[in-house]
Amino acid sequence: MFKQQKIILEYVPNLQRILKKYQWKSTPENWLEVAQEKSRNFSVILPFVGAFSAGKSTLLNALIETHLFPTNIDPETAYPAELSYGTNETISGHLPGGKVIPLSREDLQHNLPAMLPKGSHVTVSLTNPLLDKLPHLRLVDMPGWDSGIEAHAAAIDGYAARSLAYCVVVSAEEGNLRESLRRALRELAVSDMPILAVISKADKKTPEDVDAVVEQVRQEITDTMGRPPLSIVKVSARKKQFSELIAALEQLEQQAEQIFSRNVSQSILTKLGSFNAHLDTLINSDDLDSEKVQAQCERLHADMASFEVRLNDETQQLETRVQPVLGRIVDRIGNALREDIESLTSDAMNGGDLSGNLGSTVRLAAQTGITSEFTPEIERYLNRVVEGLPDNFSPEINCSFDYRAESKGEKQPLIITPILTMLQPLLKLDPRLKIISTVVLGIVGLLESLFNNAKQKEVDEVRQRESVRQKIAGTVIPDTLRQVQATLLPMLEEHIQSAKQKIADTVRVQQASHEAALRELQAKLAEGRAVFEAARTQYQADRVVVSRCIVDLEKAR
């Protein structure tokens, strides 16, 4: 357990006792309980992804020296399985609604499709020596990324926002990245997700051939993502050659403490700093009398009225910019589809995964467009709104963190970069973009009749291909763009209203807390100097505890 974890867990009882005595509030109200839970059960996610049959399950089984994960299942019946260290062996199934059911090793091998609906995942805790060295990593065995758009979307939507990195497994026999994996990596590139590459089945080729595969995969990842992988290692499950992978995993484990500091500790420091400001008001650090307190209350009400006006004005101005932004996003999606038209035509002609490729192209272009076109608008909006806050306000809208790599260099450590809370759904891959994939799937049927008719007419392949290509260009792409536009517009509008509401709620909570402190100070002053001094002594004692917690956490960084 990290030093900061121990400090938080040590201070929580005293902080809970102190906070109960005051009218200070924060958002969410249970922030301390959340921090306590994160400190007790902190982990960072490392999904193992790759093509079906790339050897992910075999590799993980060999790493933990037990045949835990099934290796002979169909792609459609695979479930994400999260593996971590535990003092006791436990296997659980997590259903989409939140229900958790106990599982056995036998269930894991043979019974999951009958026991778990789609959208479920499995967690496994083992008392394993290797996992004991990686106590803060949660390794995830993912279904193959070439098993359809649904599995692709689940792998990204369910894990990208919570992952330290992705571990891409490529078989030495195959030698390069499949197109399905390239598409997924391009989506992860949008969110700056670091990649660790693993060349599996290294015993199947000569060392020289494996080295050639390493360089090929390194170059393909670099070309696809715009940066090289964090590292690239060679493994052989059959020969139990894992030293390079274990070293890479241990290096990632070393980053977990920094992630905890930025993701959990920094948020607590922000909250405690705000609470200390509340105590400063009660202590009367500014030496206010009753009249000055009343004047501050009146000024606070006036400032908040002005802020409400500014918030509404800025929101209305942002709303007027949504349609132009949406137009630019849809243009990006259209360009991406047209650039991909030859590949889509080939998919239609050859019975490939047209729906998956069409959906992933739309998802990637939509997310890139949102990040490039809409996110800067939201950032400017938030900055302008915050500028209108009273001088003594510091609303906690800058204390949420996301896993990002600050440097694009291969050997640089992972850095956690703070982002505005309101931008979280935008800077991450928005799960609701899977709606777009569903919309696209409904269009694919338009090609089927054309394709069948073309066969029946026994036209030559060139004419048949051109016919399919024209159908995609003239019908599928325009229909896709119309439906995607209808899907994106309410999504963007909802983000705006959500940002506005979160700002308003956060500011109102702080306003209420600040006003409550002023009123309590006014009441104590009215009761006489002796009563006020007695209360001040208690406020100062509580502030010492809070300040000591802040100092201890900062020293432990």
Buried (B, 14 or more C-beta within 10 A) or exposed (E): EBBBBEBBBEBBEBBEEBBEEBEBBBBEEEBBEBBBEBBEEBBBBBBBBBBBBBBBBBBBBBBBEEEBBBBEBEBEBBBBBBBBBBEEEEBBBBBEEEEEEEBEEEBBBEEBBEBBEEBBBBBBBBEBEBBEEBBBBBBBBBBBBBBBBBBBBBBBBBBBBBBBBBBBBBBBBBBEBBBBBBBBBBBBBBBBBBBBBBBBBBBBBEEEBBBBBBEBBBEBBBEBBEBBBBBBBBBBBEEEBBEBBBEBBEBBBEBBBBBBBBBBBBBBBBBBBBBBBBBBBBBBEEEBEEEBBBEBBEEBEEBBEEBBEBBEEBBEEBBEBBEEBBEEBBBBBBEBBEEBBEBBBBBBBEEBBBBBBBBBBBBBBBBBBBBBBBBEBBBBBBEBBBEBBBEEBBBBBBBBBBBBBEEEEBEEBBBBEBBBBBBBBBBBBBBBBBBBBBBBBEBBEBBEEBBEEBEEEEBEEEEBBBBBBEBBBEBBBEBBBEBBBEBBBEBBBEBBEEBBEBBBEBBBBBBEBBBBBBBBBBBBBEEEEEEBEEBBEEBEEBBEBBBEBBEBBEEBE
